[in-house]
Amino acid sequence: MNIDLTTPALLFSTISLLLLAYTNRFLALATIIRTLHREYQKSPDPVAAAQISNLRRRVDLIRDMQTLGVASLLSCTVCMGLLFAGLIFFGKAVFAVSLVLMVGSLTISLIEIRMSVGALNLQLSDMER
């Protein structure tokens, strides 16, 4: 496989948009947590209490998603530096690492999305009673 400077550069826009989406999910979750905390302080609710562990886990997952995404972006940058220096073999190796990091980030994102659906189902469960 031939690889040049444009190959890892293609991931830059993808990773940047992905990090933006992750940040938006984090900010939305932070708003939910703050609102839930405020409401729980006023009147404790068993459904809200059940959501706390879900929200805590989701915040951790978003942190991990962002960490792997940033590591992928850094790897792409290092890859481009190696390719620019003519170290093609090492550039390919670092590019492969970057792709693995991106796959890890996307996998965690999928897990977090599934947990989000679980939280919504928990929220709706009290309406079915």
N, C-alpha and C positions, 0 to 999 in steps of 0.2 A: 504494500500500500504506500502510495506517495502521500506525503504530508508536507504542507508548507505553512507559512504564517497565517494564511487565511482560514485554515481548517480550525484551529482553536479559537480564532477570532469570531467564528460563527456562533460559538456558544456564549459569547459575551452578552449579546442582546437577550438571548434566552434566559441566561442566569439572572441578568438584571431584572427582567420582567417577573421571573419567579420569586426573586427576593422581595420585590415590591408587593406581590400577592401575599407572600408570607407575612410581611410587615402589616399589611391590611388585616389579615386574619388575627394577628396578635393584638392590634389596636381594637378590633371588634370584640375580641375575647376579654381584653382588659376592661372595656366599657361594661360588658355583661357582668364581669366579676365585681366591679365597683357597685353597680346597680343592685346586684343580688346581695352583696354584703350590706348595703344600706337598708334594703328591705328586710333582711334577716335580723338586723339589729333592732328594727322596730317591732317585728313580730316573727319569731322563729317558725319556720315551716319545714316539715319533714322532706318535702320534695326539694326545697332549696338546699337542705343539708345533704341530701343524696347527690346533688349536682356538684358539691364542693370537690369531692375526690376526682370526679370526671374533669372538671375545669382545671384542677391542679395538674393532672396528667396531660391534658391537652396543651397547657402552657409549656410544660417540659418538652413535649413533642415539637412544638413550634420552635422552641429554642434549638433543639437538635436539628430540625429542618434547616433553619437559618445557618447554623454552624457548618453543616455539610455543604450548603449552597455557597457560602463564603469561601470555604476551603476549595471547592471546585473552581471558583473564580480565580483564586490565588494560584491554583495548579495550572489553569489555562495561561495565566500571566507568566509563570515560570516556564511553561512549555514554549511559549512564544520566544522568551529570552534564549532558551536552549536552541531552538531552531534558528534563531537569528545568529547565534554563535557558531552554527554549523554542526552542532551535536545532535544529529538526527535521531540516533538510537535512543538517547536519553530524553529527547523531546517527545518521541513516540511513547516512551514508558510513562512519562509524566502526564501526557494527554490521556493515556489509558486510566491512570489514577483519577484524573479529573472526571472522566466519564463514570467511573465506579462511584465516586463521591456524589455525582449528580443522581445516579440511580438510587443511592441510599437516601438522598434527600427526598426524591419523589416517592419512594416507598414509605417513608415516614409520613409524608404528606397524605398519602392514601389512608394510612392507619388513622391519622388525626381526623380526616373527613368522615371516616366510618364512626369514630367516637362522637363526632359532632351530631351525626344522625341519631346515635344512641341517646345523647343528651336531649335532643328534640323529642324523641319518643318518651323519655322520662317526663319531660315537661307536659306532654299531652296526656300522659297516663292518668293524671288527676282529674282530667275532664271526662274520662270514660267511666268514672266511678259513679 
